[in-house]
């Protein structure tokens, strides 16, 4: 895998970014101090902001490591982190990444975590080159599994007495997303949350760039009735991303004060304008008739007598 570290990722409603020490209070009050949020997690609820600051300092110190991935989930409308998502474990031998996440209780049931997880899956597959993204949850916490399914992960099975969290020994359900190698497979119907997600990742030059997922490329190929080789699909993904990046640049232009146009170039009507009259020219018109009758043209019958 090509590890690139915790890069900023933008979705429709969220910004996934590196934590800063100034996030300590928001992290503490938005989720870290809530026993209900940490009920099925492996770490206890924080007792003070000082505890949160200590954790953040440790994370921040690791951001220079290319294989360290820890994001703050910032809600754009609130401009505050509302949760976290991270790579708990990476395995180079099988190119797999295990994901863990949590979010504040008052932000549950809004699709935020599905949006964040979907973006992270695409990041690891498209940017890092992972072949398998997986996650697990206590079977007593099925809502976490619903998030995984909504993000496109498949249920693989349940490991009995395989985990330990704040509730003790637990059974763990395992879900995974594996890189698709067959571009001619019919894509599964996406949930509304997945369809709403657009992903942008910060490049090494500090510029946000669009990321085209394998699923999107497969769907485009089906719509266009094209059979693309893996190399052609990768080239098409790059071309599509470049086009979206250029559109983003155009949208940054200040067009205030510029009147909207229906065409790029001036368009003139080449037909003459209609001339409306009151219809008083009937006598002049009838004067040209070969045969007249009762104030009208008389024409021969076109159908038999």
C-alpha positions in Angstrom: 0.0 0.0 0.0 1.1 3.6 -0.6 0.6 5.2 2.7 0.2 9.0 2.5 -1.0 9.9 6.1 -4.1 11.7 7.3 -5.1 13.9 4.4 -8.1 16.3 4.6 -11.2 14.9 2.9 -14.3 16.9 2.0 -17.8 15.5 1.5 -21.1 17.2 1.0 -21.7 18.0 4.7 -18.4 17.1 6.4 -14.8 17.9 6.5 -12.5 15.1 7.7 -9.3 16.7 8.9 -6.5 16.4 11.4 -7.2 17.1 15.0 -5.8 20.3 16.6 -5.2 20.8 20.3 -8.0 23.5 20.2 -10.5 20.7 19.5 -10.2 19.4 23.0 -13.3 21.0 24.5 -15.5 20.2 21.5 -14.3 16.6 21.5 -14.9 16.3 25.2 -18.4 17.8 25.3 -19.6 16.5 21.9 -18.8 12.8 22.5 -15.7 11.8 24.5 -17.3 12.4 28.0 -20.6 10.5 27.2 -20.7 6.9 28.6 -23.5 6.1 26.2 -21.3 6.9 23.2 -18.4 4.8 24.6 -20.6 2.0 25.9 -19.4 -0.5 23.2 -16.0 1.0 22.7 -12.7 -0.1 24.1 -11.8 3.1 25.9 -13.7 4.7 28.8 -15.5 8.1 28.7 -13.1 10.9 29.5 -13.5 12.4 33.0 -12.1 15.8 32.1 -10.9 18.0 29.3 -7.3 17.4 30.4 -7.8 13.7 29.5 -8.9 14.7 26.1 -6.0 17.0 25.6 -3.6 14.3 26.5 -5.1 12.0 23.9 -5.0 14.7 21.3 -1.4 15.5 21.9 -0.5 11.9 21.3 -2.5 11.8 18.0 -1.1 15.1 16.8 2.5 13.9 17.5 1.9 11.0 15.1 0.6 13.0 12.1 4.0 13.0 10.5 3.9 9.2 10.2 2.6 8.1 6.8 0.7 5.1 8.1 -1.1 7.0 10.9 -4.8 7.9 10.1 -6.9 9.7 12.6 -9.6 12.2 11.4 -11.8 14.6 13.2 -15.3 14.6 11.7 -16.2 18.2 11.4 -19.8 19.2 10.6 -19.6 22.1 8.2 -22.7 23.8 9.4 -21.5 23.7 13.0 -17.8 24.2 12.3 -17.0 21.8 15.2 -15.8 18.2 15.3 -18.7 15.9 16.2 -16.8 12.6 16.1 -13.8 10.7 15.0 -12.9 8.0 12.4 -9.5 6.2 12.2 -7.5 3.3 10.9 -7.2 1.0 13.9 -4.9 -1.4 12.2 -3.2 -1.9 8.9 -1.9 -5.2 7.5 0.6 -4.8 4.6 0.6 -8.6 3.8 -3.0 -8.6 2.8 -3.3 -4.9 2.1 -6.1 -4.5 4.6 -7.2 -1.6 6.8 -9.5 -1.9 9.9 -11.6 1.1 10.6 -13.0 2.4 13.9 -15.3 5.3 14.6 -17.6 7.1 17.0 -19.9 10.2 16.9 -21.7 12.3 19.5 -25.2 11.1 20.5 -27.0 14.2 19.4 -25.7 13.7 15.9 -26.9 10.1 15.5 -29.4 9.1 12.8 -28.5 11.9 10.4 -26.3 9.8 8.0 -23.1 11.7 9.1 -21.2 8.5 10.0 -22.3 6.8 6.8 -21.1 9.8 4.8 -17.7 9.8 6.6 -17.2 6.0 6.4 -18.0 6.0 2.7 -15.5 8.7 2.0 -12.8 6.9 4.1 -13.4 3.6 2.3 -12.9 5.4 -1.1 -9.8 7.2 0.2 -8.1 3.9 1.3 -9.0 2.1 -1.9 -8.3 4.8 -4.4 -5.5 6.8 -2.7 -3.7 4.3 -0.5 -4.3 1.2 -2.6 -5.9 -1.0 0.0 -7.5 -4.2 -1.1 -9.8 -4.7 1.9 -11.4 -2.2 4.3 -13.1 -3.8 7.2 -14.7 -3.0 10.6 -16.4 -4.9 13.4 -19.0 -4.1 16.1 -20.4 -5.7 19.2 -23.5 -7.6 18.2 -25.4 -5.8 21.0 -24.8 -2.6 19.1 -26.6 -3.4 15.7 -26.8 0.3 14.7 -23.1 0.4 14.1 -23.6 -2.5 11.6 -26.3 -0.5 9.8 -23.7 2.2 9.2 -21.3 -0.3 7.7 -24.0 -1.7 5.4 -25.1 1.8 4.3 -21.5 2.6 3.4 -21.3 -0.4 1.1 -19.6 -3.0 3.3 -20.7 -6.7 3.2 -21.5 -8.8 6.3 -18.9 -11.6 6.5 -19.8 -13.3 9.8 -19.8 -13.2 13.5 -16.8 -14.1 15.7 -18.0 -15.6 19.0 -16.4 -14.3 22.2 -13.8 -12.6 20.0 -13.8 -9.0 21.4 -13.6 -7.1 24.6 -15.0 -3.6 25.3 -16.5 -1.6 28.1 -19.2 -4.3 28.4 -16.7 -7.1 28.8 -16.3 -10.1 26.4 -18.5 -9.8 23.4 -19.4 -11.4 20.0 -18.3 -9.3 17.1 -19.9 -9.0 13.7 -17.5 -8.4 10.8 -18.1 -6.3 7.7 -15.8 -5.5 4.8 -15.4 -3.8 1.5 -13.1 -5.4 -1.0 -11.7 -3.7 -4.1 -13.6 -4.9 -7.1 -11.6 -6.4 -9.9 -14.4 -7.1 -12.4 -15.5 -3.8 -14.0 -18.4 -5.6 -15.8 -20.2 -6.5 -12.6 -23.6 -4.8 -12.2 -23.3 -2.3 -9.3 -25.5 -2.7 -6.3 -28.2 0.0 -5.8 -26.8 2.6 -3.5 -28.5 4.1 -0.5 -29.5 7.8 -0.5 -26.6 8.5 1.8 -24.1 6.9 -0.6 -25.5 8.8 -3.6 -25.2 12.1 -1.7 -21.5 11.6 -1.0 -18.9 13.5 -3.1 -15.3 13.0 -2.1 -12.4 15.4 -2.3 -8.9 14.7 -0.9 -6.1 17.2 -0.2 -3.1 16.6 -2.3 0.6 17.0 -1.2 0.5 20.5 -2.7 -2.3 21.5 -0.3 -5.0 21.6 -3.1 -8.3 19.7 -2.7 -8.8 17.3 -5.6 -11.8 15.2 -6.6 -11.6 11.4 -6.2 -13.5 9.1 -8.5 -14.4 5.8 -6.9 -14.2 2.4 -8.6 -18.0 2.1 -8.2 -18.6 5.3 -10.0 -16.3 4.3 -12.8 -18.1 0.9 -13.1 -21.4 2.7 -13.3 -20.3 5.1 -15.9 -19.0 2.2 -18.0 -22.3 0.5 -17.8 -24.2 3.6 -18.8 -21.9 4.2 -21.7 -21.9 0.5 -22.7 -18.1 0.3 -22.5 -16.0 -2.5 -21.5 -12.9 -1.0 -19.9 -9.7 -2.7 -19.0 -8.2 -1.9 -15.6 -5.7 0.4 -17.2 -8.4 2.2 -19.3 -10.6 2.5 -16.2 -7.7 4.1 -14.2 -7.1 6.6 -17.1 -10.8 7.4 -17.3 -11.0 8.0 -13.5 -8.1 10.5 -13.8 -9.7 12.3 -16.7 -13.0 12.6 -14.9 -11.3 13.9 -11.8 -9.3 16.5 -13.8 -12.6 17.7 -15.4 -14.2 18.1 -12.0 -11.2 19.9 -10.6 -11.3 22.3 -13.5 -15.0 22.9 -12.9 -14.2 23.7 -9.2 -11.7 26.3 -10.4 -14.3 27.9 -12.6 -16.8 28.0 -9.7 -14.2 30.0 -7.7 -14.4 32.9 -10.3 -16.3 36.0 -9.1 -19.2 36.4 -11.5 -21.1 39.0 -9.5 -22.3 41.8 -11.8 -22.1 39.6 -14.9 -25.4 39.1 -16.6 -26.4 35.5 -17.4 -26.3 34.6 -21.0 -28.1 31.9 -22.9 -25.3 31.5 -25.4 -21.5 32.1 -25.2 -21.6 34.1 -28.4 -24.2 36.8 -29.5 -27.2 35.2 -31.3 -29.3 37.2 -33.7 -32.7 36.2 -35.2 -32.1 35.7 -38.9 -35.9 35.5 -39.6 -38.0 38.6 -40.3 -40.4 39.7 -37.6 -44.0 38.7 -38.2 -46.2 41.6 -39.6 -49.6 41.7 -38.1 -52.5 43.3 -40.1 -56.2 43.7 -39.7 -57.1 41.4 -42.7 -58.6 44.2 -44.9 -56.7 43.0 -48.0 -59.3 40.4 -49.0 -60.4 42.2 -52.2 -56.8 42.5 -53.5 -56.3 38.9 -52.7 -59.5 37.7 -54.5 -58.5 39.8 -57.6 -55.9 37.2 -58.3 -58.3 34.3 -58.1 -58.9 32.4 -61.4 -62.5 31.7 -60.3 -64.4 33.4 -57.4 -67.6 32.5 -55.7 -69.4 34.0 -52.7 -66.3 36.1 -51.7 -63.9 33.2 -51.8 -61.7 31.1 -54.1 -63.4 28.4 -56.1 -61.3 25.3 -56.7 -62.0 22.1 -58.5 -63.0 19.0 -56.5 -60.2 16.7 -55.7 -62.5 13.8 -54.9 -65.1 12.4 -57.4 -68.4 14.0 -58.1 
